[in-house]
Amino acid sequence: MSLFLKLLFRNRLAGFGAVVLGVIVLLALLTPILPLHPPNETNTANRYLRPLSDGHLLGTDHLGRDLLSRLLWGTRLSLAVGFAAALIAGLAGAAIGVIAGYFGGRTDNVTMRGIDMLMAFPYILLALAIVAVLGPGLLNALIAVAVVNIPFFARNIRGVTVGIAHREFIDAARLAGMGHTRILLTEVVPNIVPVVVIAMSTTIGWMILETAGLSFLGLGSQPPQADLGSMLGEARSALITAPHTSIVPGVMILLIVMSVNLLGDGIRDALDPRLRSGALARPMAATRVERREVPAAQGEGFLRIDALETQFQVGRRIYKAVNKVSLDLQPGECLGLIGESGSGKSVTALSVMGLVASPPGVITGGAVRLEGKDLIGAPYELLRSLRGRKVAYIFQDPLSTLHPLYRIGDQLIEAIRVHEPVSHGEAHKRAVKLLEDVRIPNAAARVRAYPHELSGGMRQRVGIAMALANDPDIIIADEPTTALDVTVQAQILALLDELRQRRGLAILFITHDFGVVGQLCDRVAVMYGGRIVETGPTQDVLEGPAHPYTKRLIACVPELGGGRRILAAIPGLPPAVDQLPEGCAFAPRCDKAQDACRRGEIELKGETRKVRCLYPEVAP
């Protein structure tokens, strides 16, 4: 509950709406015990008294009744009717939507065509027709408002239910012998409750407004009973001579509807689990930087990363995704960055150009030097000019990084023209040439294709072409072959190696496969728990791994023609980076760990070969 409130009040407008609505509801609840005039007591001698009159804080109406008393009692009634109508419409609409979406077929067709018939009428005219049939009265107005809003809930919930009804866990429940009623109550309904709550929270304000509209027309509450709509209706004849009689209920309607809608938006966001990770927040143009000092350069390199620290700050929890990582990349060199999922490889690569999403990402220390110039905290204009021109990225899933609504040629042209003032025709020729360079057949025709029209291997080649569009000096390839089959993977690796040799590119290649590292990389750096645990020439590391983690990773790689051997998985799980153990993070999974491994800071030691271990497999 505390987390929900924290997420709710993170949205200041939603917090304001919650406070205003809370005050109004509190006053409505306390109305029976407040020292007020009777709401229906008339005194024609005190007609149209102005606000702040003696004994009448908000003045009186055309019959001398106290406006403050009638306002609070009317607010109490309007809130009750609005919430009741929302509850009825939400439950009835949700029931209809769940049944139609779950059973489908004829049930769905018949039910939803009936809903379509209701939606064919303007909702306010339908409400007027219902009240005309049932007769004027607050209860009938409540029924009318609830009925005209049922289709809104039914269509929304039906759409959500259709998606849930075809999920694997529903099929598993059927195979387990569960009946329709049990599946609906235990599997479907719990998944649509948040949607119902969100829909109700965002429509209560409109239902209060609709009820007030019917009362304003004389079809809701009947004299002498007061609600906000009837107060407005009674005051319209004195709008010029006694405007306060209209302003008082009008302002209350405005405050209620505004606060309910603001609060509903906040509830919608707070109930979305993605908000907890900052996924719904608009990311900054560059990663936020909060570093206290700039470390000195520890060596040479075209690209030099020194003691980089990147964290994800989610509430009170701090995830140390990258923890004092140091790397260097020389011109024309391919450096492999390897480790299990969650070890910090991708975050390290994204930190180079400030692409870690903020919030929640924050760079808290270290430096990234490109040709000797520190990029951490650099102006956004500088980073934007370097992205794609000096340092380019090839991402893991091109289907999610390529825009689905634009042709691949247009996306390549945009990447070129962002950095170079060339004509559209010239950029088009270069786009075709780029596709030819990455060996896409019939490139002149392929530039008109959309991403979904290409295979996974072809899309990855387009991603490589886009990275090459501005002839960068460095390419960061983030597991570009993970989702591809073996033959396509080999083609992509060969293509990258050929481009590196021909263009003199430096490549930072992120992977979890030592087979790929052995085929492509000159040097390798092994990451675990956000830290580099071993680094050195690829051949030396493959033939004689020094860190126990590196040795276990290599042992997991199958070898063709090597005979039978056990491929033993590494026991345990990688550490949670918000609760990293003291000493060596790999100690809980290491069969060589001793007490000294669990205490203090363990340094990365060595010259050409470096290892972060007190008891290495071989001397570094």
Secondary structure, DSSP 8 states (H G I E B T S, - for coil): -HHHHHHHHHSHHHHHHHHHHHHHHHHHHHGGGS----TT---GGGTT--TTBTTBTT-B-TT--BHHHHHHHHHHHHHHHHHHHHHHHHHHHHHHHHHHHHH-HHHHHHHHHHHHHHHTS-HHHHHHHHHHHH-SSHHHHHHHHHHHHHHHHHHHHHHHHHHHHTSHHHHHHHHTT--HHHHIIIIIHHHHHHHHHHHHHHHHHHHHHHHHHHHHTTSSS-TT---HHHHHHHHGGGTTT-THHHHHHHHHHHHHHHHHHHHHHHHHHHT-GGGGGTTTS---SS-EE--S------S--SEEEEEEEEEEEETTEEEEEEEEEEEEE-TT-EEEEE-STTSSHHHHHHHHTT-S-TTTEEEEEEEEEETTEE-TT--HHHHHHHBTTTEEEE-S-HHHHS-TTS-HHHHHHHHHHHHS---HHHHHHHHHHHHHHTT-SSHHHHTT--GGGS-HHHHHHHHHHHHTTT--SEEEEESTTTTS-HHHHHHHHHHHHHHHHHH--EEEEEES-HHHHHHH-SEEEEEETTEEEEEEEHHHHHHS--SHHHHHHHHTS--TTS--------SS----TTS--SS-TTGGG-TT--GGGGSS----EESSSEE--SS-SS--
